[in-house]
Each structure stands twice: as C-alpha cells, then as structure tokens.
C-alpha cells in the first residue's frame, strides 16, 4: 500500500500555515527595520536637544553604606571610575534578585548617557543587609560602549526617552529650588546693604 503524502490534509494545511508564517516574518522584519531607523533618528535628535540640560555625575564603581538603625544610611567609602567619566543614569534591566532572611542581593544592567552624548552599559550589584550595624555593598562594572543603533536594538526606546524626560524634570526641579533659595538670599543681602 502506497501513501500519497501530497494529498494528506494535515500536510497541506501545515504547509499553508508555514507559508503564512514565513510571509508574516518577512513583513515583520521589514517593518522593524523602518521602526528602528525612525527610533534611531528620534533618539539622536532628543540627545542633540537635551544633552546639555542633563545633570552628569561621576560614576562610582564601589560604595559601602552603613546604618546603625536600619533606616538612615551613610556612605562610609566610595570609589569612582576614572576622574573625567561622568554620566546620567537613564534605565535598567533587572537580571536577578535573591532574597534571604538576612538581606537581599540585586543585579541589574544599567544604561547611562555620557557627557559627550555616547552610551554605556554598566552592571550594578548590591548586597543589602537587614541587620542594624551591618554595611551594604554597591558595585558597578563597565560592560560596553553602545551606538545609538544598539541602544534602540537592546533597550526599549520609550523607556530610554522617559529616562531622559525624568532626568530633565529632576534637573529642572533642582534648578527651581536653587533659584528660589538664591532669590531669598539675595533679598536678605539687599536688606543688609540698606541698613
């Protein structure tokens, strides 16, 4: 007895579904290329507009914090990356979190925009103790430099843009507070001069 596979309804149906899958996948790749290109252009323009308004800080590679009461932490020791390296933290992806009875450990990958508009990924690890009088450890290690194309490929562009927006809003709030404080100080100094 000879089976004619070309007339098997299951094979015919699966072949038809496979053609649709291949066509849909091809269309999706084409759409993703266009979307990624648009996102690269958007992000490039946003960085051009906003780069000078962000607040850049030195990136620490190790920080030890300590708390006597379990709530108020002070920094005991801090080690920075190279002197000239300054960046603005924008987003993270959690790698893993381990919780124990005595504390927890967290690991994440962080995205930073650097003062020159370039991008970097850093790994961040912290070990937090739940006990009073014990120190907590925070470490960062450089992973790699990224191009804007890579940022779009590996990170959610909307999250990155929201990170830039949040950093600008925090900077604006801080500038507003400083401005208000300086205006108050100026008024007091003017009153002293009048006397």
C-alpha positions in Angstrom: 0.0 0.0 0.0 1.4 3.3 -1.1 0.5 6.6 0.7 0.3 9.7 -1.3 1.6 12.3 1.1 0.8 15.3 -1.2 -2.9 14.6 -0.6 -2.7 14.4 3.2 -4.9 17.2 4.5 -2.6 17.8 7.6 0.5 18.2 5.4 -1.4 20.5 3.0 -2.7 22.6 5.9 0.6 22.8 7.7 2.4 23.8 4.5 -0.2 26.6 4.0 0.3 27.8 7.6 4.1 27.7 7.2 3.8 29.9 4.1 1.8 32.5 6.1 4.4 32.3 8.9 7.3 32.9 6.6 5.5 35.8 4.8 4.5 37.4 8.1 8.0 37.0 9.5 9.4 38.7 6.3 6.9 41.6 6.6 7.7 42.0 10.3 11.5 42.2 9.7 10.8 44.9 7.1 8.6 46.9 9.5 11.1 46.5 12.3 13.9 47.9 10.1 11.8 51.0 9.4 10.7 51.4 13.0 14.3 51.0 14.3 15.5 53.6 11.8 12.9 56.1 13.0 13.7 55.4 16.6 17.4 55.9 16.0 16.6 59.3 14.3 14.3 60.2 17.2 16.8 59.3 19.9 19.6 61.1 18.1 17.5 64.3 17.9 16.4 64.0 21.5 20.1 63.6 22.7 21.1 66.6 20.5 18.4 68.7 22.1 18.7 67.5 25.7 22.3 66.6 26.2 23.4 69.9 27.7 20.4 70.0 30.1 21.1 66.7 31.8 23.0 66.5 35.1 26.1 64.3 34.8 27.7 62.8 37.8 30.8 60.8 38.4 30.1 57.0 38.2 31.1 55.1 41.3 32.4 51.6 41.0 32.1 50.8 44.6 30.2 52.3 47.5 29.8 51.0 51.1 26.9 52.3 53.1 26.2 51.7 56.8 23.2 52.1 59.0 23.0 52.0 62.8 19.2 51.9 62.9 18.5 50.1 59.7 16.9 53.2 58.1 19.3 56.1 57.8 22.3 55.1 55.7 25.6 57.0 55.4 28.3 56.4 52.9 31.5 55.1 54.5 33.6 54.5 51.4 33.3 55.3 47.8 35.5 54.6 44.7 34.8 56.2 41.4 35.6 55.3 37.8 38.1 57.4 36.1 38.1 61.1 37.1 36.7 62.5 33.8 34.0 59.9 33.4 30.6 61.4 34.0 27.2 60.1 33.0 23.5 60.3 33.6 21.7 57.1 34.6 18.6 56.5 32.5 17.3 53.0 32.7 17.9 49.5 33.9 17.0 45.8 33.2 16.9 43.6 36.3 18.9 40.5 35.9 18.1 38.8 39.2 17.2 39.3 42.8 17.9 36.9 45.6 16.1 37.4 48.9 17.4 35.8 52.1 16.3 36.0 55.8 19.3 38.2 56.4 19.1 40.5 53.4 19.0 40.6 49.7 21.2 40.8 46.6 20.2 42.5 43.4 21.9 42.5 40.0 20.9 44.7 37.0 22.2 46.2 33.8 22.1 50.0 33.7 22.0 52.3 30.7 23.9 55.6 31.0 24.2 58.5 28.6 27.6 60.1 28.9 28.5 63.8 28.9 29.6 63.6 25.3 26.3 62.0 24.2 27.7 58.5 23.9 26.0 55.5 25.6 27.4 52.9 28.1 26.1 49.8 29.8 27.2 49.1 33.4 26.4 46.1 35.6 25.2 47.1 39.1 25.2 44.7 42.0 24.2 45.4 45.6 24.2 43.4 48.7 21.8 44.7 51.4 21.7 43.5 55.0 18.5 43.7 57.0 20.5 43.8 60.2 21.3 47.0 62.0 25.0 47.8 62.2 25.9 45.9 59.0 27.2 47.5 55.9 25.7 47.3 52.4 27.8 47.0 49.3 27.1 48.6 45.9 29.3 47.9 42.9 29.3 48.9 39.2 31.4 47.4 36.4 31.7 48.8 32.9 30.2 46.4 30.3 30.5 48.1 27.0 30.0 51.3 24.9 26.9 51.3 22.7 25.9 53.1 19.5 22.5 54.6 19.2 21.5 51.8 16.9 22.5 49.3 19.7 20.5 51.3 22.3 17.4 51.0 20.0 18.1 47.3 19.4 18.7 46.3 23.0 16.6 48.7 25.1 13.0 49.9 24.9 13.3 53.3 23.2 10.3 54.7 25.0 11.8 53.8 28.4 15.1 55.5 27.4 13.2 58.6 26.3 11.2 58.6 29.6 14.5 58.2 31.4 15.8 61.4 29.7 12.5 63.2 30.5 12.7 62.1 34.2 16.3 63.2 34.4 15.4 66.6 32.9 12.4 67.1 35.2 14.6 66.3 38.3 17.2 68.8 37.0 14.5 71.4 36.4 13.1 70.9 39.9 16.6 71.2 41.5 17.3 74.3 39.5 14.0 75.8 40.6 14.8 75.1 44.3 18.3 76.6 43.9 16.8 79.6 42.2 14.3 80.2 44.9 16.9 79.8 47.6 19.2 82.3 45.8 16.4 84.8 45.4 15.7 84.6 49.1 19.3 85.0 49.9 19.6 88.0 47.5 16.7 89.7 49.2 18.3 89.3 52.6 21.6 90.6 51.3 19.9 93.6 49.8 18.2 94.3 53.2 21.6 94.2 54.9 23.0 96.7 52.4 20.2 99.2 53.1 20.9 99.3 56.8 
